């Protein structure tokens, strides 16, 4: 696939892709996935505990899903 076809697909299905991303982020926070909730790699990540990071990621995923559904409802 070339980049133009990929961009056309993403633009056509952006609501569904962002809903899937939000679901993956919310699921990762709920299931305590290390790659999402772990503090590795960021020196400032020790400001919040693991539970706070999980809550922030979960709420961000839920907001992303709600905005995606809202965008689908307005488009349809």
N, CA, C, O and CB atoms as a CASP TS submission, in Angstrom:
PFRMAT TS
TARGET T0000
AUTHOR 0000-0000-0000
METHOD Language model
MODEL 1
PARENT N/A
ATOM      1  N   UNK     1       0.835  -1.184   0.000  1.00  0.00           N
ATOM      2  CA  UNK     1       0.000   0.000   0.000  1.00  0.00           C
ATOM      3  C   UNK     1       0.880   1.248   0.000  1.00  0.00           C
ATOM      4  O   UNK     1       1.908   1.298   0.676  1.00  0.00           O
ATOM      5  CB  UNK     1      -0.951  -0.002   1.215  1.00  0.00           C
ATOM      6  N   UNK     2       0.483   2.202  -0.729  1.00  0.00           N
ATOM      7  CA  UNK     2       1.227   3.447  -0.717  1.00  0.00           C
ATOM      8  C   UNK     2       0.634   4.404   0.318  1.00  0.00           C
ATOM      9  O   UNK     2      -0.446   4.166   0.858  1.00  0.00           O
ATOM     10  CB  UNK     2       1.227   4.090  -2.115  1.00  0.00           C
ATOM     11  N   UNK     3       1.347   5.465   0.577  1.00  0.00           N
ATOM     12  CA  UNK     3       0.949   6.376   1.656  1.00  0.00           C
ATOM     13  C   UNK     3      -0.359   7.098   1.349  1.00  0.00           C
ATOM     14  O   UNK     3      -1.099   7.434   2.274  1.00  0.00           O
ATOM     15  CB  UNK     3       2.047   7.396   1.908  1.00  0.00           C
ATOM     16  N   UNK     4      -0.658   7.343   0.094  1.00  0.00           N
ATOM     17  CA  UNK     4      -1.905   8.033  -0.247  1.00  0.00           C
ATOM     18  C   UNK     4      -3.114   7.162   0.075  1.00  0.00           C
ATOM     19  O   UNK     4      -4.128   7.666   0.559  1.00  0.00           O
ATOM     20  CB  UNK     4      -1.917   8.421  -1.733  1.00  0.00           C
ATOM     21  N   UNK     5      -3.018   5.871  -0.186  1.00  0.00           N
ATOM     22  CA  UNK     5      -4.132   4.967   0.125  1.00  0.00           C
ATOM     23  C   UNK     5      -4.295   4.821   1.637  1.00  0.00           C
ATOM     24  O   UNK     5      -5.414   4.731   2.142  1.00  0.00           O
ATOM     25  CB  UNK     5      -3.906   3.580  -0.525  1.00  0.00           C
ATOM     26  N   UNK     6      -3.178   4.798   2.351  1.00  0.00           N
ATOM     27  CA  UNK     6      -3.247   4.701   3.814  1.00  0.00           C
ATOM     28  C   UNK     6      -3.888   5.960   4.387  1.00  0.00           C
ATOM     29  O   UNK     6      -4.750   5.874   5.263  1.00  0.00           O
ATOM     30  CB  UNK     6      -1.834   4.488   4.422  1.00  0.00           C
ATOM     31  N   UNK     7      -3.479   7.116   3.906  1.00  0.00           N
ATOM     32  CA  UNK     7      -4.064   8.372   4.394  1.00  0.00           C
ATOM     33  C   UNK     7      -5.549   8.455   4.063  1.00  0.00           C
ATOM     34  O   UNK     7      -6.332   8.942   4.878  1.00  0.00           O
ATOM     35  CB  UNK     7      -3.328   9.575   3.793  1.00  0.00           C
ATOM     36  N   UNK     8      -5.944   7.996   2.895  1.00  0.00           N
ATOM     37  CA  UNK     8      -7.360   7.998   2.531  1.00  0.00           C
ATOM     38  C   UNK     8      -8.158   7.087   3.462  1.00  0.00           C
ATOM     39  O   UNK     8      -9.267   7.430   3.874  1.00  0.00           O
ATOM     40  CB  UNK     8      -7.540   7.554   1.067  1.00  0.00           C
ATOM     41  N   UNK     9      -7.595   5.935   3.790  1.00  0.00           N
ATOM     42  CA  UNK     9      -8.265   5.014   4.710  1.00  0.00           C
ATOM     43  C   UNK     9      -8.398   5.620   6.098  1.00  0.00           C
ATOM     44  O   UNK     9      -9.458   5.532   6.717  1.00  0.00           O
ATOM     45  CB  UNK     9      -7.504   3.692   4.790  1.00  0.00           C
ATOM     46  N   UNK    10      -7.335   6.231   6.585  1.00  0.00           N
ATOM     47  CA  UNK    10      -7.360   6.835   7.921  1.00  0.00           C
ATOM     48  C   UNK    10      -8.352   7.996   7.963  1.00  0.00           C
ATOM     49  O   UNK    10      -9.086   8.138   8.941  1.00  0.00           O
ATOM     50  CB  UNK    10      -5.948   7.323   8.326  1.00  0.00           C
ATOM     51  N   UNK    11      -8.388   8.812   6.939  1.00  0.00           N
ATOM     52  CA  UNK    11      -9.323   9.930   6.914  1.00  0.00           C
ATOM     53  C   UNK    11     -10.769   9.452   6.829  1.00  0.00           C
ATOM     54  O   UNK    11     -11.666  10.074   7.399  1.00  0.00           O
ATOM     55  CB  UNK    11      -9.009  10.849   5.741  1.00  0.00           C
ATOM     56  N   UNK    12     -10.994   8.366   6.130  1.00  0.00           N
ATOM     57  CA  UNK    12     -12.351   7.846   5.983  1.00  0.00           C
ATOM     58  C   UNK    12     -12.843   7.178   7.267  1.00  0.00           C
ATOM     59  O   UNK    12     -14.035   7.228   7.572  1.00  0.00           O
ATOM     60  CB  UNK    12     -12.410   6.853   4.826  1.00  0.00           C
ATOM     61  N   UNK    13     -11.943   6.561   8.012  1.00  0.00           N
ATOM     62  CA  UNK    13     -12.328   5.798   9.195  1.00  0.00           C
ATOM     63  C   UNK    13     -11.712   6.342  10.479  1.00  0.00           C
ATOM     64  O   UNK    13     -11.448   5.570  11.401  1.00  0.00           O
ATOM     65  CB  UNK    13     -11.934   4.360   9.022  1.00  0.00           C
ATOM     66  N   UNK    14     -11.482   7.624  10.561  1.00  0.00           N
ATOM     67  CA  UNK    14     -10.782   8.173  11.721  1.00  0.00           C
ATOM     68  C   UNK    14     -11.555   8.005  13.025  1.00  0.00           C
ATOM     69  O   UNK    14     -10.945   7.824  14.079  1.00  0.00           O
ATOM     70  CB  UNK    14     -10.497   9.630  11.496  1.00  0.00           C
ATOM     71  N   UNK    15     -12.883   8.062  12.975  1.00  0.00           N
ATOM     72  CA  UNK    15     -13.665   7.886  14.201  1.00  0.00           C
ATOM     73  C   UNK    15     -13.511   6.467  14.750  1.00  0.00           C
ATOM     74  O   UNK    15     -13.336   6.276  15.953  1.00  0.00           O
ATOM     75  CB  UNK    15     -15.148   8.193  13.939  1.00  0.00           C
ATOM     76  N   UNK    16     -13.579   5.480  13.863  1.00  0.00           N
ATOM     77  CA  UNK    16     -13.450   4.093  14.311  1.00  0.00           C
ATOM     78  C   UNK    16     -12.036   3.798  14.804  1.00  0.00           C
ATOM     79  O   UNK    16     -11.861   3.065  15.778  1.00  0.00           O
ATOM     80  CB  UNK    16     -13.820   3.133  13.178  1.00  0.00           C
ATOM     81  N   UNK    17     -11.033   4.359  14.143  1.00  0.00           N
ATOM     82  CA  UNK    17      -9.652   4.155  14.585  1.00  0.00           C
ATOM     83  C   UNK    17      -9.396   4.809  15.932  1.00  0.00           C
ATOM     84  O   UNK    17      -8.717   4.231  16.780  1.00  0.00           O
ATOM     85  CB  UNK    17      -8.678   4.703  13.551  1.00  0.00           C
ATOM     86  N   UNK    18      -9.933   6.012  16.141  1.00  0.00           N
ATOM     87  CA  UNK    18      -9.735   6.661  17.436  1.00  0.00           C
ATOM     88  C   UNK    18     -10.532   5.965  18.531  1.00  0.00           C
ATOM     89  O   UNK    18     -10.106   5.951  19.686  1.00  0.00           O
ATOM     90  CB  UNK    18     -10.131   8.135  17.359  1.00  0.00           C
ATOM     91  N   UNK    19     -11.690   5.384  18.186  1.00  0.00           N
ATOM     92  CA  UNK    19     -12.442   4.607  19.165  1.00  0.00           C
ATOM     93  C   UNK    19     -11.668   3.353  19.567  1.00  0.00           C
ATOM     94  O   UNK    19     -11.641   2.990  20.743  1.00  0.00           O
ATOM     95  CB  UNK    19     -13.822   4.225  18.604  1.00  0.00           C
ATOM     96  N   UNK    20     -11.044   2.696  18.602  1.00  0.00           N
ATOM     97  CA  UNK    20     -10.236   1.514  18.902  1.00  0.00           C
ATOM     98  C   UNK    20      -9.017   1.884  19.748  1.00  0.00           C
ATOM     99  O   UNK    20      -8.652   1.144  20.661  1.00  0.00           O
ATOM    100  CB  UNK    20      -9.788   0.828  17.602  1.00  0.00           C
ATOM    101  N   UNK    21      -8.394   3.010  19.455  1.00  0.00           N
ATOM    102  CA  UNK    21      -7.249   3.462  20.247  1.00  0.00           C
ATOM    103  C   UNK    21      -7.678   3.784  21.676  1.00  0.00           C
ATOM    104  O   UNK    21      -6.978   3.436  22.627  1.00  0.00           O
ATOM    105  CB  UNK    21      -6.594   4.695  19.597  1.00  0.00           C
ATOM    106  N   UNK    22      -8.823   4.445  21.832  1.00  0.00           N
ATOM    107  CA  UNK    22      -9.334   4.744  23.169  1.00  0.00           C
ATOM    108  C   UNK    22      -9.658   3.488  23.946  1.00  0.00           C
ATOM    109  O   UNK    22      -9.395   3.409  25.146  1.00  0.00           O
ATOM    110  CB  UNK    22     -10.563   5.615  23.077  1.00  0.00           C
ATOM    111  N   UNK    23     -10.232   2.498  23.265  1.00  0.00           N
ATOM    112  CA  UNK    23     -10.539   1.226  23.929  1.00  0.00           C
ATOM    113  C   UNK    23      -9.261   0.509  24.345  1.00  0.00           C
ATOM    114  O   UNK    23      -9.203  -0.082  25.423  1.00  0.00           O
ATOM    115  CB  UNK    23     -11.374   0.323  23.005  1.00  0.00           C
ATOM    116  N   UNK    24      -8.241   0.560  23.500  1.00  0.00           N
ATOM    117  CA  UNK    24      -6.969  -0.081  23.846  1.00  0.00           C
ATOM    118  C   UNK    24      -6.307   0.612  25.029  1.00  0.00           C
ATOM    119  O   UNK    24      -5.746  -0.057  25.898  1.00  0.00           O
ATOM    120  CB  UNK    24      -6.022  -0.077  22.642  1.00  0.00           C
ATOM    121  N   UNK    25      -6.360   1.929  25.079  1.00  0.00           N
ATOM    122  CA  UNK    25      -5.767   2.672  26.192  1.00  0.00           C
ATOM    123  C   UNK    25      -6.535   2.404  27.480  1.00  0.00           C
ATOM    124  O   UNK    25      -5.927   2.172  28.525  1.00  0.00           O
ATOM    125  CB  UNK    25      -5.745   4.184  25.887  1.00  0.00           C
ATOM    126  N   UNK    26      -7.877   2.434  27.419  1.00  0.00           N
ATOM    127  CA  UNK    26      -8.680   2.164  28.614  1.00  0.00           C
ATOM    128  C   UNK    26      -8.478   0.730  29.095  1.00  0.00           C
ATOM    129  O   UNK    26      -8.384   0.489  30.299  1.00  0.00           O
ATOM    130  CB  UNK    26     -10.170   2.421  28.330  1.00  0.00           C
ATOM    131  N   UNK    27      -8.410  -0.218  28.172  1.00  0.00           N
ATOM    132  CA  UNK    27      -8.175  -1.614  28.548  1.00  0.00           C
ATOM    133  C   UNK    27      -6.784  -1.787  29.145  1.00  0.00           C
ATOM    134  O   UNK    27      -6.614  -2.527  30.114  1.00  0.00           O
ATOM    135  CB  UNK    27      -8.347  -2.538  27.330  1.00  0.00           C
ATOM    136  N   UNK    28      -5.798  -1.118  28.583  1.00  0.00           N
ATOM    137  CA  UNK    28      -4.447  -1.195  29.114  1.00  0.00           C
ATOM    138  C   UNK    28      -4.355  -0.652  30.521  1.00  0.00           C
ATOM    139  O   UNK    28      -3.628  -1.194  31.354  1.00  0.00           O
ATOM    140  CB  UNK    28      -3.499  -0.452  28.224  1.00  0.00           C
ATOM    141  N   UNK    29      -5.086   0.413  30.794  1.00  0.00           N
ATOM    142  CA  UNK    29      -5.087   0.965  32.148  1.00  0.00           C
ATOM    143  C   UNK    29      -5.840   0.050  33.106  1.00  0.00           C
ATOM    144  O   UNK    29      -5.402  -0.162  34.236  1.00  0.00           O
ATOM    145  CB  UNK    29      -5.711   2.367  32.157  1.00  0.00           C
ATOM    146  N   UNK    30      -6.954  -0.485  32.665  1.00  0.00           N
ATOM    147  CA  UNK    30      -7.752  -1.365  33.531  1.00  0.00           C
ATOM    148  C   UNK    30      -7.031  -2.674  33.822  1.00  0.00           C
ATOM    149  O   UNK    30      -7.139  -3.212  34.924  1.00  0.00           O
ATOM    150  CB  UNK    30      -9.108  -1.656  32.886  1.00  0.00           C
ATOM    151  N   UNK    31      -6.295  -3.189  32.839  1.00  0.00           N
ATOM    152  CA  UNK    31      -5.594  -4.455  33.007  1.00  0.00           C
ATOM    153  C   UNK    31      -4.158  -4.281  33.503  1.00  0.00           C
ATOM    154  O   UNK    31      -3.421  -5.257  33.644  1.00  0.00           O
ATOM    155  CB  UNK    31      -5.590  -5.207  31.705  1.00  0.00           C
ATOM    156  N   UNK    32      -3.765  -3.024  33.768  1.00  0.00           N
ATOM    157  CA  UNK    32      -2.456  -2.700  34.341  1.00  0.00           C
ATOM    158  C   UNK    32      -1.306  -3.188  33.465  1.00  0.00           C
ATOM    159  O   UNK    32      -0.379  -3.830  33.959  1.00  0.00           O
ATOM    160  CB  UNK    32      -2.332  -3.305  35.730  1.00  0.00           C
ATOM    161  N   UNK    33      -1.361  -2.886  32.167  1.00  0.00           N
ATOM    162  CA  UNK    33      -0.298  -3.267  31.249  1.00  0.00           C
ATOM    163  C   UNK    33       0.961  -2.470  31.564  1.00  0.00           C
ATOM    164  O   UNK    33       0.902  -1.251  31.721  1.00  0.00           O
ATOM    165  CB  UNK    33      -0.731  -3.046  29.784  1.00  0.00           C
ATOM    166  N   UNK    34       2.090  -3.146  31.656  1.00  0.00           N
ATOM    167  CA  UNK    34       3.351  -2.496  32.005  1.00  0.00           C
ATOM    168  C   UNK    34       3.798  -1.481  30.958  1.00  0.00           C
ATOM    169  O   UNK    34       4.304  -0.419  31.322  1.00  0.00           O
ATOM    170  CB  UNK    34       4.428  -3.536  32.191  1.00  0.00           C
ATOM    171  N   UNK    35       3.629  -1.771  29.686  1.00  0.00           N
ATOM    172  CA  UNK    35       4.096  -0.854  28.648  1.00  0.00           C
ATOM    173  C   UNK    35       3.323   0.454  28.672  1.00  0.00           C
ATOM    174  O   UNK    35       3.814   1.469  28.177  1.00  0.00           O
ATOM    175  CB  UNK    35       3.976  -1.502  27.277  1.00  0.00           C
ATOM    176  N   UNK    36       2.117   0.449  29.241  1.00  0.00           N
ATOM    177  CA  UNK    36       1.312   1.668  29.310  1.00  0.00           C
ATOM    178  C   UNK    36       1.475   2.365  30.654  1.00  0.00           C
ATOM    179  O   UNK    36       1.616   3.587  30.706  1.00  0.00           O
ATOM    180  CB  UNK    36      -0.159   1.348  29.066  1.00  0.00           C
ATOM    181  N   UNK    37       1.457   1.613  31.719  1.00  0.00           N
ATOM    182  CA  UNK    37       1.424   2.195  33.066  1.00  0.00           C
ATOM    183  C   UNK    37       2.766   2.231  33.764  1.00  0.00           C
ATOM    184  O   UNK    37       2.890   2.843  34.826  1.00  0.00           O
ATOM    185  CB  UNK    37       0.470   1.439  33.909  1.00  0.00           C
ATOM    186  N   UNK    38       3.773   1.591  33.195  1.00  0.00           N
ATOM    187  CA  UNK    38       5.081   1.539  33.837  1.00  0.00           C
ATOM    188  C   UNK    38       5.824   2.856  33.717  1.00  0.00           C
ATOM    189  O   UNK    38       5.605   3.601  32.762  1.00  0.00           O
ATOM    190  CB  UNK    38       5.911   0.427  33.239  1.00  0.00           C
ATOM    191  N   UNK    39       6.706   3.161  34.675  1.00  0.00           N
ATOM    192  CA  UNK    39       7.416   4.442  34.659  1.00  0.00           C
ATOM    193  C   UNK    39       8.711   4.447  33.856  1.00  0.00           C
ATOM    194  O   UNK    39       9.416   5.455  33.867  1.00  0.00           O
ATOM    195  CB  UNK    39       7.718   4.846  36.049  1.00  0.00           C
ATOM    196  N   UNK    40       9.047   3.388  33.174  1.00  0.00           N
ATOM    197  CA  UNK    40      10.339   3.284  32.490  1.00  0.00           C
ATOM    198  C   UNK    40      10.468   4.312  31.375  1.00  0.00           C
ATOM    199  O   UNK    40       9.532   4.561  30.617  1.00  0.00           O
ATOM    200  CB  UNK    40      10.525   1.882  31.923  1.00  0.00           C
ATOM    201  N   UNK    41      11.655   4.899  31.301  1.00  0.00           N
ATOM    202  CA  UNK    41      11.971   5.767  30.175  1.00  0.00           C
ATOM    203  C   UNK    41      11.693   7.236  30.375  1.00  0.00           C
ATOM    204  O   UNK    41      12.179   8.046  29.586  1.00  0.00           O
ATOM    205  CB  UNK    41      11.236   5.320  29.014  1.00  0.00           C
ATOM    206  N   UNK    42      10.952   7.622  31.366  1.00  0.00           N
ATOM    207  CA  UNK    42      10.646   9.035  31.570  1.00  0.00           C
ATOM    208  C   UNK    42      11.074   9.444  32.979  1.00  0.00           C
ATOM    209  O   UNK    42      10.530   8.936  33.960  1.00  0.00           O
ATOM    210  CB  UNK    42       9.130   9.314  31.349  1.00  0.00           C
ATOM    211  N   UNK    43      12.037  10.352  33.089  1.00  0.00           N
ATOM    212  CA  UNK    43      12.528  10.720  34.414  1.00  0.00           C
ATOM    213  C   UNK    43      11.487  11.444  35.266  1.00  0.00           C
ATOM    214  O   UNK    43      11.572  11.405  36.493  1.00  0.00           O
ATOM    215  CB  UNK    43      13.745  11.585  34.276  1.00  0.00           C
ATOM    216  N   UNK    44      10.515  12.097  34.649  1.00  0.00           N
ATOM    217  CA  UNK    44       9.504  12.828  35.412  1.00  0.00           C
ATOM    218  C   UNK    44       8.306  11.952  35.770  1.00  0.00           C
ATOM    219  O   UNK    44       7.358  12.429  36.394  1.00  0.00           O
ATOM    220  CB  UNK    44       9.037  14.037  34.626  1.00  0.00           C
ATOM    221  N   UNK    45       8.339  10.683  35.385  1.00  0.00           N
ATOM    222  CA  UNK    45       7.189   9.811  35.598  1.00  0.00           C
ATOM    223  C   UNK    45       6.996   9.411  37.056  1.00  0.00           C
ATOM    224  O   UNK    45       5.969   8.832  37.407  1.00  0.00           O
ATOM    225  CB  UNK    45       7.331   8.578  34.761  1.00  0.00           C
ATOM    226  N   UNK    46       7.975   9.716  37.907  1.00  0.00           N
ATOM    227  CA  UNK    46       7.841   9.358  39.317  1.00  0.00           C
ATOM    228  C   UNK    46       7.025  10.392  40.091  1.00  0.00           C
ATOM    229  O   UNK    46       6.831  10.257  41.299  1.00  0.00           O
ATOM    230  CB  UNK    46       9.218   9.204  39.950  1.00  0.00           C
ATOM    231  N   UNK    47       6.556  11.412  39.403  1.00  0.00           N
ATOM    232  CA  UNK    47       5.720  12.422  40.049  1.00  0.00           C
ATOM    233  C   UNK    47       4.392  11.810  40.490  1.00  0.00           C
ATOM    234  O   UNK    47       3.868  12.145  41.553  1.00  0.00           O
ATOM    235  CB  UNK    47       5.474  13.611  39.097  1.00  0.00           C
ATOM    236  N   UNK    48       3.859  10.923  39.678  1.00  0.00           N
ATOM    237  CA  UNK    48       2.593  10.255  39.981  1.00  0.00           C
ATOM    238  C   UNK    48       2.859   8.787  40.248  1.00  0.00           C
ATOM    239  O   UNK    48       3.778   8.197  39.680  1.00  0.00           O
ATOM    240  CB  UNK    48       1.574  10.425  38.822  1.00  0.00           C
ATOM    241  N   UNK    49       2.059   8.213  41.103  1.00  0.00           N
ATOM    242  CA  UNK    49       2.167   6.782  41.348  1.00  0.00           C
ATOM    243  C   UNK    49       1.552   5.990  40.208  1.00  0.00           C
ATOM    244  O   UNK    49       0.924   6.553  39.311  1.00  0.00           O
ATOM    245  CB  UNK    49       1.497   6.413  42.667  1.00  0.00           C
ATOM    246  N   UNK    50       1.738   4.699  40.251  1.00  0.00           N
ATOM    247  CA  UNK    50       1.213   3.831  39.193  1.00  0.00           C
ATOM    248  C   UNK    50      -0.310   3.900  39.137  1.00  0.00           C
ATOM    249  O   UNK    50      -0.890   3.895  38.052  1.00  0.00           O
ATOM    250  CB  UNK    50       1.668   2.379  39.412  1.00  0.00           C
ATOM    251  N   UNK    51      -0.956   3.964  40.286  1.00  0.00           N
ATOM    252  CA  UNK    51      -2.413   4.056  40.319  1.00  0.00           C
ATOM    253  C   UNK    51      -2.928   5.347  39.696  1.00  0.00           C
ATOM    254  O   UNK    51      -3.945   5.340  39.002  1.00  0.00           O
ATOM    255  CB  UNK    51      -2.904   3.949  41.743  1.00  0.00           C
ATOM    256  N   UNK    52      -2.235   6.453  39.941  1.00  0.00           N
ATOM    257  CA  UNK    52      -2.632   7.728  39.342  1.00  0.00           C
ATOM    258  C   UNK    52      -2.442   7.700  37.830  1.00  0.00           C
ATOM    259  O   UNK    52      -3.285   8.199  37.085  1.00  0.00           O
ATOM    260  CB  UNK    52      -1.827   8.884  39.955  1.00  0.00           C
ATOM    261  N   UNK    53      -1.336   7.116  37.378  1.00  0.00           N
ATOM    262  CA  UNK    53      -1.122   7.004  35.923  1.00  0.00           C
ATOM    263  C   UNK    53      -2.188   6.137  35.286  1.00  0.00           C
ATOM    264  O   UNK    53      -2.668   6.446  34.195  1.00  0.00           O
ATOM    265  CB  UNK    53       0.268   6.425  35.619  1.00  0.00           C
ATOM    266  N   UNK    54      -2.570   5.045  35.959  1.00  0.00           N
ATOM    267  CA  UNK    54      -3.628   4.184  35.434  1.00  0.00           C
ATOM    268  C   UNK    54      -4.940   4.952  35.313  1.00  0.00           C
ATOM    269  O   UNK    54      -5.639   4.831  34.307  1.00  0.00           O
ATOM    270  CB  UNK    54      -3.815   2.953  36.333  1.00  0.00           C
ATOM    271  N   UNK    55      -5.278   5.744  36.336  1.00  0.00           N
ATOM    272  CA  UNK    55      -6.520   6.528  36.304  1.00  0.00           C
ATOM    273  C   UNK    55      -6.487   7.563  35.192  1.00  0.00           C
ATOM    274  O   UNK    55      -7.484   7.757  34.496  1.00  0.00           O
ATOM    275  CB  UNK    55      -6.755   7.219  37.652  1.00  0.00           C
ATOM    276  N   UNK    56      -5.354   8.227  35.019  1.00  0.00           N
ATOM    277  CA  UNK    56      -5.230   9.243  33.969  1.00  0.00           C
ATOM    278  C   UNK    56      -5.375   8.612  32.592  1.00  0.00           C
ATOM    279  O   UNK    56      -6.101   9.132  31.745  1.00  0.00           O
ATOM    280  CB  UNK    56      -3.880   9.973  34.077  1.00  0.00           C
ATOM    281  N   UNK    57      -4.685   7.488  32.360  1.00  0.00           N
ATOM    282  CA  UNK    57      -4.799   6.816  31.065  1.00  0.00           C
ATOM    283  C   UNK    57      -6.208   6.280  30.839  1.00  0.00           C
ATOM    284  O   UNK    57      -6.721   6.354  29.722  1.00  0.00           O
ATOM    285  CB  UNK    57      -3.787   5.677  30.968  1.00  0.00           C
ATOM    286  N   UNK    58      -6.840   5.741  31.878  1.00  0.00           N
ATOM    287  CA  UNK    58      -8.198   5.224  31.719  1.00  0.00           C
ATOM    288  C   UNK    58      -9.163   6.346  31.343  1.00  0.00           C
ATOM    289  O   UNK    58      -9.963   6.198  30.419  1.00  0.00           O
ATOM    290  CB  UNK    58      -8.664   4.532  33.011  1.00  0.00           C
ATOM    291  N   UNK    59      -9.086   7.466  32.060  1.00  0.00           N
ATOM    292  CA  UNK    59      -9.964   8.590  31.736  1.00  0.00           C
ATOM    293  C   UNK    59      -9.683   9.146  30.343  1.00  0.00           C
ATOM    294  O   UNK    59     -10.609   9.534  29.632  1.00  0.00           O
ATOM    295  CB  UNK    59      -9.808   9.693  32.774  1.00  0.00           C
ATOM    296  N   UNK    60      -8.419   9.185  29.955  1.00  0.00           N
ATOM    297  CA  UNK    60      -8.088   9.633  28.603  1.00  0.00           C
ATOM    298  C   UNK    60      -8.657   8.712  27.533  1.00  0.00           C
ATOM    299  O   UNK    60      -9.147   9.176  26.503  1.00  0.00           O
ATOM    300  CB  UNK    60      -6.587   9.732  28.443  1.00  0.00           C
ATOM    301  N   UNK    61      -8.592   7.406  27.777  1.00  0.00           N
ATOM    302  CA  UNK    61      -9.173   6.452  26.829  1.00  0.00           C
ATOM    303  C   UNK    61     -10.678   6.585  26.737  1.00  0.00           C
ATOM    304  O   UNK    61     -11.249   6.506  25.649  1.00  0.00           O
ATOM    305  CB  UNK    61      -8.813   5.039  27.222  1.00  0.00           C
ATOM    306  N   UNK    62     -11.323   6.787  27.880  1.00  0.00           N
ATOM    307  CA  UNK    62     -12.780   6.954  27.878  1.00  0.00           C
ATOM    308  C   UNK    62     -13.165   8.240  27.147  1.00  0.00           C
ATOM    309  O   UNK    62     -14.118   8.251  26.368  1.00  0.00           O
ATOM    310  CB  UNK    62     -13.330   6.975  29.327  1.00  0.00           C
ATOM    311  N   UNK    63     -12.431   9.316  27.395  1.00  0.00           N
ATOM    312  CA  UNK    63     -12.716  10.577  26.694  1.00  0.00           C
ATOM    313  C   UNK    63     -12.536  10.396  25.191  1.00  0.00           C
ATOM    314  O   UNK    63     -13.348  10.894  24.410  1.00  0.00           O
ATOM    315  CB  UNK    63     -11.798  11.713  27.209  1.00  0.00           C
ATOM    316  N   UNK    64     -11.500   9.702  24.779  1.00  0.00           N
ATOM    317  CA  UNK    64     -11.274   9.461  23.352  1.00  0.00           C
ATOM    318  C   UNK    64     -12.420   8.655  22.737  1.00  0.00           C
ATOM    319  O   UNK    64     -12.843   8.944  21.618  1.00  0.00           O
ATOM    320  CB  UNK    64      -9.941   8.726  23.140  1.00  0.00           C
ATOM    321  N   UNK    65     -12.920   7.661  23.446  1.00  0.00           N
ATOM    322  CA  UNK    65     -14.047   6.877  22.934  1.00  0.00           C
ATOM    323  C   UNK    65     -15.317   7.715  22.872  1.00  0.00           C
ATOM    324  O   UNK    65     -16.065   7.614  21.899  1.00  0.00           O
ATOM    325  CB  UNK    65     -14.278   5.642  23.808  1.00  0.00           C
ATOM    326  N   UNK    66     -15.582   8.538  23.880  1.00  0.00           N
ATOM    327  CA  UNK    66     -16.788   9.370  23.895  1.00  0.00           C
ATOM    328  C   UNK    66     -16.758  10.385  22.763  1.00  0.00           C
ATOM    329  O   UNK    66     -17.767  10.598  22.090  1.00  0.00           O
ATOM    330  CB  UNK    66     -16.930  10.090  25.243  1.00  0.00           C
ATOM    331  N   UNK    67     -15.616  11.004  22.553  1.00  0.00           N
ATOM    332  CA  UNK    67     -15.498  11.976  21.459  1.00  0.00           C
ATOM    333  C   UNK    67     -15.668  11.287  20.103  1.00  0.00           C
ATOM    334  O   UNK    67     -16.243  11.871  19.185  1.00  0.00           O
ATOM    335  CB  UNK    67     -14.132  12.699  21.522  1.00  0.00           C
ATOM    336  N   UNK    68     -15.178  10.065  19.969  1.00  0.00           N
ATOM    337  CA  UNK    68     -15.344   9.320  18.720  1.00  0.00           C
ATOM    338  C   UNK    68     -16.805   9.000  18.452  1.00  0.00           C
ATOM    339  O   UNK    68     -17.281   9.154  17.327  1.00  0.00           O
ATOM    340  CB  UNK    68     -14.533   8.032  18.759  1.00  0.00           C
ATOM    341  N   UNK    69     -17.522   8.554  19.485  1.00  0.00           N
ATOM    342  CA  UNK    69     -18.950   8.261  19.327  1.00  0.00           C
ATOM    343  C   UNK    69     -19.712   9.532  19.012  1.00  0.00           C
ATOM    344  O   UNK    69     -20.621   9.524  18.182  1.00  0.00           O
ATOM    345  CB  UNK    69     -19.520   7.600  20.596  1.00  0.00           C
ATOM    346  N   UNK    70     -19.351  10.616  19.663  1.00  0.00           N
ATOM    347  CA  UNK    70     -20.001  11.901  19.423  1.00  0.00           C
ATOM    348  C   UNK    70     -19.777  12.355  17.989  1.00  0.00           C
ATOM    349  O   UNK    70     -20.697  12.855  17.341  1.00  0.00           O
ATOM    350  CB  UNK    70     -19.480  12.962  20.403  1.00  0.00           C
ATOM    351  N   UNK    71     -18.563  12.184  17.493  1.00  0.00           N
ATOM    352  CA  UNK    71     -18.247  12.554  16.111  1.00  0.00           C
ATOM    353  C   UNK    71     -19.013  11.681  15.120  1.00  0.00           C
ATOM    354  O   UNK    71     -19.477  12.174  14.092  1.00  0.00           O
ATOM    355  CB  UNK    71     -16.737  12.437  15.858  1.00  0.00           C
ATOM    356  N   UNK    72     -19.148  10.398  15.418  1.00  0.00           N
ATOM    357  CA  UNK    72     -19.935   9.503  14.550  1.00  0.00           C
ATOM    358  C   UNK    72     -21.394   9.916  14.534  1.00  0.00           C
ATOM    359  O   UNK    72     -22.035   9.896  13.483  1.00  0.00           O
ATOM    360  CB  UNK    72     -19.811   8.041  15.017  1.00  0.00           C
ATOM    361  N   UNK    73     -21.929  10.294  15.700  1.00  0.00           N
ATOM    362  CA  UNK    73     -23.333  10.697  15.784  1.00  0.00           C
ATOM    363  C   UNK    73     -23.585  11.989  15.013  1.00  0.00           C
ATOM    364  O   UNK    73     -24.626  12.131  14.371  1.00  0.00           O
ATOM    365  CB  UNK    73     -23.750  10.871  17.248  1.00  0.00           C
ATOM    366  N   UNK    74     -22.664  12.911  15.068  1.00  0.00           N
ATOM    367  CA  UNK    74     -22.835  14.165  14.337  1.00  0.00           C
ATOM    368  C   UNK    74     -22.689  13.963  12.826  1.00  0.00           C
ATOM    369  O   UNK    74     -23.346  14.643  12.038  1.00  0.00           O
ATOM    370  CB  UNK    74     -21.822  15.199  14.826  1.00  0.00           C
ATOM    371  N   UNK    75     -21.837  13.039  12.435  1.00  0.00           N
ATOM    372  CA  UNK    75     -21.617  12.784  11.006  1.00  0.00           C
ATOM    373  C   UNK    75     -22.777  12.026  10.387  1.00  0.00           C
ATOM    374  O   UNK    75     -23.072  12.205   9.205  1.00  0.00           O
ATOM    375  CB  UNK    75     -20.326  12.005  10.798  1.00  0.00           C
ATOM    376  N   UNK    76     -23.435  11.185  11.162  1.00  0.00           N
ATOM    377  CA  UNK    76     -24.478  10.317  10.624  1.00  0.00           C
ATOM    378  C   UNK    76     -25.806  10.851  10.797  1.00  0.00           C
ATOM    379  O   UNK    76     -26.783  10.223  10.390  1.00  0.00           O
ATOM    380  CB  UNK    76     -24.432   9.013  11.221  1.00  0.00           C
TER
END
